[in-house]
Amino acid sequence: MKSIKIFATAVLLTSASFASIAADQVTSQPAADAQKIGVVSVSGASNLSALEAELASKAAASGANSYRIVSAGGQNKLYGTAEIFN
């Protein structure tokens, strides 16, 4: 039981650190000077928070300054895509 709590804490802290280094999410239209540099996609996320964190991490790894989630779906495992901007 104690091992499960330690493991859960480690997973939570790891996902929090990925979110802190990720690109900024654009909530509506990106700034006029933002240039779209591509699209990233992920699949297999267990919930919306995990999906968002994975998209943010992938956007940052692609060198994006910001991203905008354009689609998300699924039932047991979620998938999503995001436009990335500089």
PDB file with one MODEL, atoms N, CA, C and O in Angstrom:
MODEL        1
ATOM      1  N   MET A   1       0.825  -1.187   0.000  1.00  0.00           N
ATOM      2  CA  MET A   1       0.000   0.000   0.000  1.00  0.00           C
ATOM      3  C   MET A   1       0.870   1.252   0.000  1.00  0.00           C
ATOM      4  O   MET A   1       0.584   2.215  -0.710  1.00  0.00           O
ATOM      5  N   LYS A   2       1.937   1.232   0.802  1.00  0.00           N
ATOM      6  CA  LYS A   2       2.824   2.376   0.868  1.00  0.00           C
ATOM      7  C   LYS A   2       3.534   2.582  -0.471  1.00  0.00           C
ATOM      8  O   LYS A   2       3.783   3.716  -0.881  1.00  0.00           O
ATOM      9  N   SER A   3       3.856   1.482  -1.145  1.00  0.00           N
ATOM     10  CA  SER A   3       4.514   1.556  -2.448  1.00  0.00           C
ATOM     11  C   SER A   3       3.625   2.238  -3.474  1.00  0.00           C
ATOM     12  O   SER A   3       4.111   3.003  -4.307  1.00  0.00           O
ATOM     13  N   ILE A   4       2.336   1.967  -3.422  1.00  0.00           N
ATOM     14  CA  ILE A   4       1.398   2.578  -4.357  1.00  0.00           C
ATOM     15  C   ILE A   4       1.346   4.086  -4.144  1.00  0.00           C
ATOM     16  O   ILE A   4       1.328   4.845  -5.112  1.00  0.00           O
ATOM     17  N   LYS A   5       1.322   4.527  -2.893  1.00  0.00           N
ATOM     18  CA  LYS A   5       1.297   5.959  -2.599  1.00  0.00           C
ATOM     19  C   LYS A   5       2.566   6.636  -3.088  1.00  0.00           C
ATOM     20  O   LYS A   5       2.504   7.731  -3.646  1.00  0.00           O
ATOM     21  N   ILE A   6       3.706   6.010  -2.891  1.00  0.00           N
ATOM     22  CA  ILE A   6       4.976   6.579  -3.345  1.00  0.00           C
ATOM     23  C   ILE A   6       4.997   6.651  -4.864  1.00  0.00           C
ATOM     24  O   ILE A   6       5.416   7.659  -5.433  1.00  0.00           O
ATOM     25  N   PHE A   7       4.546   5.585  -5.526  1.00  0.00           N
ATOM     26  CA  PHE A   7       4.510   5.562  -6.987  1.00  0.00           C
ATOM     27  C   PHE A   7       3.574   6.643  -7.518  1.00  0.00           C
ATOM     28  O   PHE A   7       3.925   7.349  -8.464  1.00  0.00           O
ATOM     29  N   ALA A   8       2.390   6.785  -6.926  1.00  0.00           N
ATOM     30  CA  ALA A   8       1.428   7.792  -7.365  1.00  0.00           C
ATOM     31  C   ALA A   8       1.994   9.197  -7.192  1.00  0.00           C
ATOM     32  O   ALA A   8       1.802  10.053  -8.056  1.00  0.00           O
ATOM     33  N   THR A   9       2.683   9.438  -6.095  1.00  0.00           N
ATOM     34  CA  THR A   9       3.309  10.737  -5.862  1.00  0.00           C
ATOM     35  C   THR A   9       4.385  11.013  -6.902  1.00  0.00           C
ATOM     36  O   THR A   9       4.485  12.131  -7.409  1.00  0.00           O
ATOM     37  N   ALA A  10       5.185  10.015  -7.221  1.00  0.00           N
ATOM     38  CA  ALA A  10       6.241  10.180  -8.225  1.00  0.00           C
ATOM     39  C   ALA A  10       5.653  10.498  -9.594  1.00  0.00           C
ATOM     40  O   ALA A  10       6.173  11.357 -10.306  1.00  0.00           O
ATOM     41  N   VAL A  11       4.579   9.817  -9.966  1.00  0.00           N
ATOM     42  CA  VAL A  11       3.929  10.073 -11.257  1.00  0.00           C
ATOM     43  C   VAL A  11       3.361  11.484 -11.290  1.00  0.00           C
ATOM     44  O   VAL A  11       3.496  12.183 -12.294  1.00  0.00           O
ATOM     45  N   LEU A  12       2.732  11.905 -10.211  1.00  0.00           N
ATOM     46  CA  LEU A  12       2.157  13.242 -10.140  1.00  0.00           C
ATOM     47  C   LEU A  12       3.231  14.313 -10.274  1.00  0.00           C
ATOM     48  O   LEU A  12       3.059  15.272 -11.025  1.00  0.00           O
ATOM     49  N   LEU A  13       4.328  14.159  -9.558  1.00  0.00           N
ATOM     50  CA  LEU A  13       5.412  15.138  -9.628  1.00  0.00           C
ATOM     51  C   LEU A  13       6.063  15.159 -11.002  1.00  0.00           C
ATOM     52  O   LEU A  13       6.434  16.227 -11.489  1.00  0.00           O
ATOM     53  N   THR A  14       6.206  14.016 -11.627  1.00  0.00           N
ATOM     54  CA  THR A  14       6.787  13.954 -12.962  1.00  0.00           C
ATOM     55  C   THR A  14       5.906  14.666 -13.969  1.00  0.00           C
ATOM     56  O   THR A  14       6.406  15.431 -14.794  1.00  0.00           O
ATOM     57  N   SER A  15       4.610  14.429 -13.918  1.00  0.00           N
ATOM     58  CA  SER A  15       3.713  15.086 -14.872  1.00  0.00           C
ATOM     59  C   SER A  15       3.650  16.585 -14.610  1.00  0.00           C
ATOM     60  O   SER A  15       3.483  17.361 -15.551  1.00  0.00           O
ATOM     61  N   ALA A  16       3.776  17.007 -13.372  1.00  0.00           N
ATOM     62  CA  ALA A  16       3.786  18.433 -13.061  1.00  0.00           C
ATOM     63  C   ALA A  16       5.033  19.101 -13.616  1.00  0.00           C
ATOM     64  O   ALA A  16       4.967  20.243 -14.072  1.00  0.00           O
ATOM     65  N   SER A  17       6.163  18.416 -13.588  1.00  0.00           N
ATOM     66  CA  SER A  17       7.383  19.017 -14.116  1.00  0.00           C
ATOM     67  C   SER A  17       7.322  19.141 -15.630  1.00  0.00           C
ATOM     68  O   SER A  17       7.847  20.108 -16.180  1.00  0.00           O
ATOM     69  N   PHE A  18       6.691  18.183 -16.328  1.00  0.00           N
ATOM     70  CA  PHE A  18       6.539  18.298 -17.780  1.00  0.00           C
ATOM     71  C   PHE A  18       5.677  19.500 -18.123  1.00  0.00           C
ATOM     72  O   PHE A  18       5.973  20.218 -19.078  1.00  0.00           O
ATOM     73  N   ALA A  19       4.631  19.730 -17.373  1.00  0.00           N
ATOM     74  CA  ALA A  19       3.740  20.843 -17.652  1.00  0.00           C
ATOM     75  C   ALA A  19       4.437  22.182 -17.443  1.00  0.00           C
ATOM     76  O   ALA A  19       4.108  23.152 -18.125  1.00  0.00           O
ATOM     77  N   SER A  20       5.380  22.260 -16.529  1.00  0.00           N
ATOM     78  CA  SER A  20       6.041  23.529 -16.256  1.00  0.00           C
ATOM     79  C   SER A  20       7.024  23.927 -17.343  1.00  0.00           C
ATOM     80  O   SER A  20       7.335  25.111 -17.469  1.00  0.00           O
ATOM     81  N   ILE A  21       7.528  22.982 -18.138  1.00  0.00           N
ATOM     82  CA  ILE A  21       8.468  23.323 -19.201  1.00  0.00           C
ATOM     83  C   ILE A  21       7.804  23.358 -20.567  1.00  0.00           C
ATOM     84  O   ILE A  21       8.477  23.585 -21.572  1.00  0.00           O
ATOM     85  N   ALA A  22       6.516  23.141 -20.620  1.00  0.00           N
ATOM     86  CA  ALA A  22       5.803  23.048 -21.891  1.00  0.00           C
ATOM     87  C   ALA A  22       5.517  24.431 -22.465  1.00  0.00           C
ATOM     88  O   ALA A  22       5.649  25.449 -21.786  1.00  0.00           O
ATOM     89  N   ALA A  23       5.124  24.434 -23.728  1.00  0.00           N
ATOM     90  CA  ALA A  23       4.731  25.662 -24.404  1.00  0.00           C
ATOM     91  C   ALA A  23       3.431  26.183 -23.794  1.00  0.00           C
ATOM     92  O   ALA A  23       2.711  25.435 -23.133  1.00  0.00           O
ATOM     93  N   ASP A  24       3.131  27.462 -24.015  1.00  0.00           N
ATOM     94  CA  ASP A  24       1.906  28.063 -23.503  1.00  0.00           C
ATOM     95  C   ASP A  24       0.727  27.688 -24.387  1.00  0.00           C
ATOM     96  O   ASP A  24       0.838  27.690 -25.613  1.00  0.00           O
ATOM     97  N   GLN A  25      -0.405  27.365 -23.765  1.00  0.00           N
ATOM     98  CA  GLN A  25      -1.599  27.048 -24.538  1.00  0.00           C
ATOM     99  C   GLN A  25      -2.315  28.333 -24.898  1.00  0.00           C
ATOM    100  O   GLN A  25      -2.527  29.195 -24.045  1.00  0.00           O
ATOM    101  N   VAL A  26      -2.689  28.462 -26.167  1.00  0.00           N
ATOM    102  CA  VAL A  26      -3.459  29.598 -26.650  1.00  0.00           C
ATOM    103  C   VAL A  26      -4.924  29.239 -26.463  1.00  0.00           C
ATOM    104  O   VAL A  26      -5.367  28.193 -26.935  1.00  0.00           O
ATOM    105  N   THR A  27      -5.687  30.096 -25.776  1.00  0.00           N
ATOM    106  CA  THR A  27      -7.073  29.752 -25.478  1.00  0.00           C
ATOM    107  C   THR A  27      -8.043  30.159 -26.581  1.00  0.00           C
ATOM    108  O   THR A  27      -9.134  29.595 -26.671  1.00  0.00           O
ATOM    109  N   SER A  28      -7.675  31.119 -27.416  1.00  0.00           N
ATOM    110  CA  SER A  28      -8.543  31.494 -28.535  1.00  0.00           C
ATOM    111  C   SER A  28      -7.669  31.625 -29.774  1.00  0.00           C
ATOM    112  O   SER A  28      -6.889  30.720 -30.071  1.00  0.00           O
ATOM    113  N   GLN A  29      -7.779  32.706 -30.486  1.00  0.00           N
ATOM    114  CA  GLN A  29      -6.940  32.922 -31.665  1.00  0.00           C
ATOM    115  C   GLN A  29      -5.526  33.271 -31.217  1.00  0.00           C
ATOM    116  O   GLN A  29      -5.347  34.036 -30.269  1.00  0.00           O
ATOM    117  N   PRO A  30      -4.518  32.717 -31.892  1.00  0.00           N
ATOM    118  CA  PRO A  30      -3.139  33.078 -31.550  1.00  0.00           C
ATOM    119  C   PRO A  30      -2.863  34.534 -31.916  1.00  0.00           C
ATOM    120  O   PRO A  30      -3.601  35.130 -32.701  1.00  0.00           O
ATOM    121  N   ALA A  31      -1.821  35.096 -31.360  1.00  0.00           N
ATOM    122  CA  ALA A  31      -1.453  36.481 -31.647  1.00  0.00           C
ATOM    123  C   ALA A  31      -1.228  36.656 -33.146  1.00  0.00           C
ATOM    124  O   ALA A  31      -0.879  35.704 -33.844  1.00  0.00           O
ATOM    125  N   ALA A  32      -1.428  37.869 -33.629  1.00  0.00           N
ATOM    126  CA  ALA A  32      -1.309  38.146 -35.062  1.00  0.00           C
ATOM    127  C   ALA A  32       0.084  37.830 -35.591  1.00  0.00           C
ATOM    128  O   ALA A  32       0.228  37.427 -36.745  1.00  0.00           O
ATOM    129  N   ASP A  33       1.112  38.007 -34.762  1.00  0.00           N
ATOM    130  CA  ASP A  33       2.477  37.751 -35.219  1.00  0.00           C
ATOM    131  C   ASP A  33       2.907  36.296 -35.024  1.00  0.00           C
ATOM    132  O   ASP A  33       4.031  35.937 -35.376  1.00  0.00           O
ATOM    133  N   ALA A  34       2.034  35.459 -34.471  1.00  0.00           N
ATOM    134  CA  ALA A  34       2.368  34.045 -34.273  1.00  0.00           C
ATOM    135  C   ALA A  34       2.302  33.325 -35.616  1.00  0.00           C
ATOM    136  O   ALA A  34       1.361  33.507 -36.390  1.00  0.00           O
ATOM    137  N   GLN A  35       3.310  32.512 -35.875  1.00  0.00           N
ATOM    138  CA  GLN A  35       3.372  31.775 -37.130  1.00  0.00           C
ATOM    139  C   GLN A  35       3.167  30.291 -36.849  1.00  0.00           C
ATOM    140  O   GLN A  35       3.863  29.701 -36.023  1.00  0.00           O
ATOM    141  N   LYS A  36       2.203  29.700 -37.547  1.00  0.00           N
ATOM    142  CA  LYS A  36       1.945  28.268 -37.379  1.00  0.00           C
ATOM    143  C   LYS A  36       3.121  27.495 -37.961  1.00  0.00           C
ATOM    144  O   LYS A  36       3.511  27.704 -39.110  1.00  0.00           O
ATOM    145  N   ILE A  37       3.685  26.593 -37.146  1.00  0.00           N
ATOM    146  CA  ILE A  37       4.837  25.823 -37.615  1.00  0.00           C
ATOM    147  C   ILE A  37       4.521  24.343 -37.780  1.00  0.00           C
ATOM    148  O   ILE A  37       5.375  23.577 -38.227  1.00  0.00           O
ATOM    149  N   GLY A  38       3.305  23.932 -37.427  1.00  0.00           N
ATOM    150  CA  GLY A  38       2.959  22.533 -37.614  1.00  0.00           C
ATOM    151  C   GLY A  38       1.835  22.069 -36.724  1.00  0.00           C
ATOM    152  O   GLY A  38       1.106  22.862 -36.129  1.00  0.00           O
ATOM    153  N   VAL A  39       1.719  20.753 -36.651  1.00  0.00           N
ATOM    154  CA  VAL A  39       0.671  20.098 -35.868  1.00  0.00           C
ATOM    155  C   VAL A  39       1.306  18.941 -35.110  1.00  0.00           C
ATOM    156  O   VAL A  39       2.161  18.240 -35.651  1.00  0.00           O
ATOM    157  N   VAL A  40       0.896  18.737 -33.866  1.00  0.00           N
ATOM    158  CA  VAL A  40       1.333  17.575 -33.089  1.00  0.00           C
ATOM    159  C   VAL A  40       0.096  16.779 -32.696  1.00  0.00           C
ATOM    160  O   VAL A  40      -0.995  17.332 -32.563  1.00  0.00           O
ATOM    161  N   SER A  41       0.277  15.488 -32.515  1.00  0.00           N
ATOM    162  CA  SER A  41      -0.842  14.643 -32.098  1.00  0.00           C
ATOM    163  C   SER A  41      -0.355  13.596 -31.111  1.00  0.00           C
ATOM    164  O   SER A  41       0.805  13.185 -31.138  1.00  0.00           O
ATOM    165  N   VAL A  42      -1.252  13.177 -30.249  1.00  0.00           N
ATOM    166  CA  VAL A  42      -0.963  12.118 -29.277  1.00  0.00           C
ATOM    167  C   VAL A  42      -2.176  11.201 -29.197  1.00  0.00           C
ATOM    168  O   VAL A  42      -3.286  11.582 -29.568  1.00  0.00           O
ATOM    169  N   SER A  43      -1.948   9.996 -28.712  1.00  0.00           N
ATOM    170  CA  SER A  43      -3.051   9.060 -28.497  1.00  0.00           C
ATOM    171  C   SER A  43      -2.730   8.190 -27.292  1.00  0.00           C
ATOM    172  O   SER A  43      -1.573   8.051 -26.895  1.00  0.00           O
ATOM    173  N   GLY A  44      -3.764   7.614 -26.726  1.00  0.00           N
ATOM    174  CA  GLY A  44      -3.587   6.709 -25.603  1.00  0.00           C
ATOM    175  C   GLY A  44      -3.653   7.358 -24.236  1.00  0.00           C
ATOM    176  O   GLY A  44      -3.338   6.708 -23.240  1.00  0.00           O
ATOM    177  N   ALA A  45      -4.055   8.628 -24.153  1.00  0.00           N
ATOM    178  CA  ALA A  45      -4.152   9.300 -22.854  1.00  0.00           C
ATOM    179  C   ALA A  45      -5.347   8.748 -22.075  1.00  0.00           C
ATOM    180  O   ALA A  45      -6.366   8.385 -22.661  1.00  0.00           O
ATOM    181  N   SER A  46      -5.210   8.691 -20.762  1.00  0.00           N
ATOM    182  CA  SER A  46      -6.271   8.118 -19.935  1.00  0.00           C
ATOM    183  C   SER A  46      -7.339   9.130 -19.529  1.00  0.00           C
ATOM    184  O   SER A  46      -8.461   8.746 -19.200  1.00  0.00           O
ATOM    185  N   ASN A  47      -6.995  10.439 -19.550  1.00  0.00           N
ATOM    186  CA  ASN A  47      -7.974  11.471 -19.221  1.00  0.00           C
ATOM    187  C   ASN A  47      -7.581  12.774 -19.922  1.00  0.00           C
ATOM    188  O   ASN A  47      -6.515  12.853 -20.533  1.00  0.00           O
ATOM    189  N   LEU A  48      -8.439  13.793 -19.834  1.00  0.00           N
ATOM    190  CA  LEU A  48      -8.182  15.044 -20.546  1.00  0.00           C
ATOM    191  C   LEU A  48      -6.943  15.771 -20.034  1.00  0.00           C
ATOM    192  O   LEU A  48      -6.213  16.379 -20.818  1.00  0.00           O
ATOM    193  N   SER A  49      -6.703  15.713 -18.742  1.00  0.00           N
ATOM    194  CA  SER A  49      -5.516  16.368 -18.185  1.00  0.00           C
ATOM    195  C   SER A  49      -4.243  15.737 -18.723  1.00  0.00           C
ATOM    196  O   SER A  49      -3.292  16.440 -19.063  1.00  0.00           O
ATOM    197  N   ALA A  50      -4.222  14.422 -18.800  1.00  0.00           N
ATOM    198  CA  ALA A  50      -3.058  13.723 -19.344  1.00  0.00           C
ATOM    199  C   ALA A  50      -2.889  14.031 -20.821  1.00  0.00           C
ATOM    200  O   ALA A  50      -1.764  14.191 -21.295  1.00  0.00           O
ATOM    201  N   LEU A  51      -3.990  14.115 -21.553  1.00  0.00           N
ATOM    202  CA  LEU A  51      -3.938  14.451 -22.976  1.00  0.00           C
ATOM    203  C   LEU A  51      -3.342  15.839 -23.166  1.00  0.00           C
ATOM    204  O   LEU A  51      -2.467  16.030 -24.010  1.00  0.00           O
ATOM    205  N   GLU A  52      -3.810  16.807 -22.387  1.00  0.00           N
ATOM    206  CA  GLU A  52      -3.293  18.170 -22.486  1.00  0.00           C
ATOM    207  C   GLU A  52      -1.808  18.226 -22.133  1.00  0.00           C
ATOM    208  O   GLU A  52      -1.036  18.910 -22.805  1.00  0.00           O
ATOM    209  N   ALA A  53      -1.409  17.515 -21.087  1.00  0.00           N
ATOM    210  CA  ALA A  53      -0.002  17.505 -20.686  1.00  0.00           C
ATOM    211  C   ALA A  53       0.882  16.883 -21.769  1.00  0.00           C
ATOM    212  O   ALA A  53       1.979  17.376 -22.031  1.00  0.00           O
ATOM    213  N   GLU A  54       0.412  15.807 -22.398  1.00  0.00           N
ATOM    214  CA  GLU A  54       1.189  15.165 -23.457  1.00  0.00           C
ATOM    215  C   GLU A  54       1.304  16.069 -24.678  1.00  0.00           C
ATOM    216  O   GLU A  54       2.368  16.140 -25.292  1.00  0.00           O
ATOM    217  N   LEU A  55       0.216  16.765 -25.042  1.00  0.00           N
ATOM    218  CA  LEU A  55       0.272  17.698 -26.168  1.00  0.00           C
ATOM    219  C   LEU A  55       1.216  18.856 -25.866  1.00  0.00           C
ATOM    220  O   LEU A  55       1.977  19.276 -26.738  1.00  0.00           O
ATOM    221  N   ALA A  56       1.175  19.376 -24.640  1.00  0.00           N
ATOM    222  CA  ALA A  56       2.062  20.469 -24.250  1.00  0.00           C
ATOM    223  C   ALA A  56       3.518  20.035 -24.308  1.00  0.00           C
ATOM    224  O   ALA A  56       4.375  20.779 -24.786  1.00  0.00           O
ATOM    225  N   SER A  57       3.794  18.849 -23.829  1.00  0.00           N
ATOM    226  CA  SER A  57       5.155  18.332 -23.843  1.00  0.00           C
ATOM    227  C   SER A  57       5.658  18.139 -25.269  1.00  0.00           C
ATOM    228  O   SER A  57       6.798  18.481 -25.580  1.00  0.00           O
ATOM    229  N   LYS A  58       4.817  17.597 -26.124  1.00  0.00           N
ATOM    230  CA  LYS A  58       5.204  17.366 -27.517  1.00  0.00           C
ATOM    231  C   LYS A  58       5.388  18.696 -28.257  1.00  0.00           C
ATOM    232  O   LYS A  58       6.279  18.816 -29.098  1.00  0.00           O
ATOM    233  N   ALA A  59       4.553  19.691 -27.950  1.00  0.00           N
ATOM    234  CA  ALA A  59       4.693  21.011 -28.565  1.00  0.00           C
ATOM    235  C   ALA A  59       6.016  21.648 -28.157  1.00  0.00           C
ATOM    236  O   ALA A  59       6.720  22.208 -28.996  1.00  0.00           O
ATOM    237  N   ALA A  60       6.353  21.565 -26.883  1.00  0.00           N
ATOM    238  CA  ALA A  60       7.617  22.130 -26.401  1.00  0.00           C
ATOM    239  C   ALA A  60       8.804  21.408 -27.026  1.00  0.00           C
ATOM    240  O   ALA A  60       9.798  22.041 -27.382  1.00  0.00           O
ATOM    241  N   ALA A  61       8.707  20.092 -27.163  1.00  0.00           N
ATOM    242  CA  ALA A  61       9.792  19.320 -27.775  1.00  0.00           C
ATOM    243  C   ALA A  61       9.975  19.686 -29.244  1.00  0.00           C
ATOM    244  O   ALA A  61      11.065  19.530 -29.794  1.00  0.00           O
ATOM    245  N   SER A  62       8.910  20.173 -29.880  1.00  0.00           N
ATOM    246  CA  SER A  62       8.985  20.584 -31.282  1.00  0.00           C
ATOM    247  C   SER A  62       9.505  22.004 -31.433  1.00  0.00           C
ATOM    248  O   SER A  62       9.674  22.482 -32.555  1.00  0.00           O
ATOM    249  N   GLY A  63       9.759  22.685 -30.328  1.00  0.00           N
ATOM    250  CA  GLY A  63      10.289  24.042 -30.373  1.00  0.00           C
ATOM    251  C   GLY A  63       9.233  25.127 -30.450  1.00  0.00           C
ATOM    252  O   GLY A  63       9.548  26.270 -30.781  1.00  0.00           O
ATOM    253  N   ALA A  64       7.998  24.796 -30.155  1.00  0.00           N
ATOM    254  CA  ALA A  64       6.912  25.774 -30.230  1.00  0.00           C
ATOM    255  C   ALA A  64       6.893  26.670 -28.998  1.00  0.00           C
ATOM    256  O   ALA A  64       7.246  26.247 -27.896  1.00  0.00           O
ATOM    257  N   ASN A  65       6.474  27.918 -29.208  1.00  0.00           N
ATOM    258  CA  ASN A  65       6.273  28.840 -28.093  1.00  0.00           C
ATOM    259  C   ASN A  65       4.866  28.721 -27.531  1.00  0.00           C
ATOM    260  O   ASN A  65       4.633  28.995 -26.354  1.00  0.00           O
ATOM    261  N   SER A  66       3.923  28.310 -28.384  1.00  0.00           N
ATOM    262  CA  SER A  66       2.539  28.155 -27.948  1.00  0.00           C
ATOM    263  C   SER A  66       1.863  27.085 -28.792  1.00  0.00           C
ATOM    264  O   SER A  66       2.371  26.680 -29.838  1.00  0.00           O
ATOM    265  N   TYR A  67       0.710  26.638 -28.316  1.00  0.00           N
ATOM    266  CA  TYR A  67      -0.060  25.627 -29.033  1.00  0.00           C
ATOM    267  C   TYR A  67      -1.538  25.847 -28.775  1.00  0.00           C
ATOM    268  O   TYR A  67      -1.924  26.502 -27.807  1.00  0.00           O
ATOM    269  N   ARG A  68      -2.370  25.283 -29.668  1.00  0.00           N
ATOM    270  CA  ARG A  68      -3.819  25.368 -29.499  1.00  0.00           C
ATOM    271  C   ARG A  68      -4.409  24.001 -29.803  1.00  0.00           C
ATOM    272  O   ARG A  68      -4.229  23.482 -30.905  1.00  0.00           O
ATOM    273  N   ILE A  69      -5.105  23.418 -28.851  1.00  0.00           N
ATOM    274  CA  ILE A  69      -5.732  22.116 -29.055  1.00  0.00           C
ATOM    275  C   ILE A  69      -6.911  22.307 -30.003  1.00  0.00           C
ATOM    276  O   ILE A  69      -7.801  23.119 -29.749  1.00  0.00           O
ATOM    277  N   VAL A  70      -6.903  21.542 -31.107  1.00  0.00           N
ATOM    278  CA  VAL A  70      -7.960  21.682 -32.105  1.00  0.00           C
ATOM    279  C   VAL A  70      -8.899  20.482 -32.140  1.00  0.00           C
ATOM    280  O   VAL A  70     -10.002  20.582 -32.677  1.00  0.00           O
ATOM    281  N   SER A  71      -8.480  19.349 -31.576  1.00  0.00           N
ATOM    282  CA  SER A  71      -9.392  18.210 -31.515  1.00  0.00           C
ATOM    283  C   SER A  71      -9.005  17.285 -30.375  1.00  0.00           C
ATOM    284  O   SER A  71      -7.836  17.167 -30.008  1.00  0.00           O
ATOM    285  N   ALA A  72     -10.015  16.638 -29.829  1.00  0.00           N
ATOM    286  CA  ALA A  72      -9.816  15.630 -28.780  1.00  0.00           C
ATOM    287  C   ALA A  72     -11.015  14.696 -28.830  1.00  0.00           C
ATOM    288  O   ALA A  72     -12.143  15.132 -29.059  1.00  0.00           O
ATOM    289  N   GLY A  73     -10.766  13.423 -28.615  1.00  0.00           N
ATOM    290  CA  GLY A  73     -11.865  12.465 -28.638  1.00  0.00           C
ATOM    291  C   GLY A  73     -11.423  11.111 -28.133  1.00  0.00           C
ATOM    292  O   GLY A  73     -10.275  10.918 -27.734  1.00  0.00           O
ATOM    293  N   GLY A  74     -12.354  10.183 -28.158  1.00  0.00           N
ATOM    294  CA  GLY A  74     -12.073   8.830 -27.708  1.00  0.00           C
ATOM    295  C   GLY A  74     -13.009   8.429 -26.592  1.00  0.00           C
ATOM    296  O   GLY A  74     -13.794   9.233 -26.090  1.00  0.00           O
ATOM    297  N   GLN A  75     -12.908   7.156 -26.210  1.00  0.00           N
ATOM    298  CA  GLN A  75     -13.738   6.659 -25.118  1.00  0.00           C
ATOM    299  C   GLN A  75     -12.867   6.200 -23.959  1.00  0.00           C
ATOM    300  O   GLN A  75     -12.745   6.919 -22.968  1.00  0.00           O
ATOM    301  N   ASN A  76     -12.267   5.044 -24.054  1.00  0.00           N
ATOM    302  CA  ASN A  76     -11.405   4.564 -22.973  1.00  0.00           C
ATOM    303  C   ASN A  76     -10.028   5.210 -23.025  1.00  0.00           C
ATOM    304  O   ASN A  76      -9.466   5.572 -21.992  1.00  0.00           O
ATOM    305  N   LYS A  77      -9.495   5.351 -24.213  1.00  0.00           N
ATOM    306  CA  LYS A  77      -8.211   6.026 -24.426  1.00  0.00           C
ATOM    307  C   LYS A  77      -8.463   7.219 -25.332  1.00  0.00           C
ATOM    308  O   LYS A  77      -9.151   7.097 -26.345  1.00  0.00           O
ATOM    309  N   LEU A  78      -7.915   8.363 -24.977  1.00  0.00           N
ATOM    310  CA  LEU A  78      -8.171   9.594 -25.712  1.00  0.00           C
ATOM    311  C   LEU A  78      -7.065   9.885 -26.715  1.00  0.00           C
ATOM    312  O   LEU A  78      -5.926   9.450 -26.551  1.00  0.00           O
ATOM    313  N   TYR A  79      -7.420  10.627 -27.753  1.00  0.00           N
ATOM    314  CA  TYR A  79      -6.464  11.098 -28.746  1.00  0.00           C
ATOM    315  C   TYR A  79      -6.737  12.579 -28.966  1.00  0.00           C
ATOM    316  O   TYR A  79      -7.837  13.055 -28.685  1.00  0.00           O
ATOM    317  N   GLY A  80      -5.752  13.305 -29.462  1.00  0.00           N
ATOM    318  CA  GLY A  80      -5.946  14.718 -29.726  1.00  0.00           C
ATOM    319  C   GLY A  80      -4.871  15.283 -30.621  1.00  0.00           C
ATOM    320  O   GLY A  80      -3.801  14.696 -30.783  1.00  0.00           O
ATOM    321  N   THR A  81      -5.170  16.445 -31.209  1.00  0.00           N
ATOM    322  CA  THR A  81      -4.209  17.159 -32.042  1.00  0.00           C
ATOM    323  C   THR A  81      -4.170  18.618 -31.609  1.00  0.00           C
ATOM    324  O   THR A  81      -5.135  19.155 -31.064  1.00  0.00           O
ATOM    325  N   ALA A  82      -3.032  19.239 -31.867  1.00  0.00           N
ATOM    326  CA  ALA A  82      -2.857  20.653 -31.531  1.00  0.00           C
ATOM    327  C   ALA A  82      -2.017  21.326 -32.605  1.00  0.00           C
ATOM    328  O   ALA A  82      -1.061  20.742 -33.114  1.00  0.00           O
ATOM    329  N   GLU A  83      -2.381  22.565 -32.948  1.00  0.00           N
ATOM    330  CA  GLU A  83      -1.561  23.385 -33.828  1.00  0.00           C
ATOM    331  C   GLU A  83      -0.473  24.002 -32.971  1.00  0.00           C
ATOM    332  O   GLU A  83      -0.728  24.382 -31.828  1.00  0.00           O
ATOM    333  N   ILE A  84       0.746  24.109 -33.508  1.00  0.00           N
ATOM    334  CA  ILE A  84       1.843  24.710 -32.746  1.00  0.00           C
ATOM    335  C   ILE A  84       2.309  25.981 -33.445  1.00  0.00           C
ATOM    336  O   ILE A  84       2.298  26.068 -34.673  1.00  0.00           O
ATOM    337  N   PHE A  85       2.718  26.965 -32.647  1.00  0.00           N
ATOM    338  CA  PHE A  85       3.074  28.291 -33.147  1.00  0.00           C
ATOM    339  C   PHE A  85       4.406  28.761 -32.572  1.00  0.00           C
ATOM    340  O   PHE A  85       4.809  28.362 -31.480  1.00  0.00           O
ATOM    341  N   ASN A  86       5.074  29.617 -33.334  1.00  0.00           N
ATOM    342  CA  ASN A  86       6.269  30.327 -32.853  1.00  0.00           C
ATOM    343  C   ASN A  86       5.923  31.771 -32.661  1.00  0.00           C
ATOM    344  O   ASN A  86       6.776  32.562 -32.260  1.00  0.00           O
TER     345      ASN A  86
ENDMDL
END
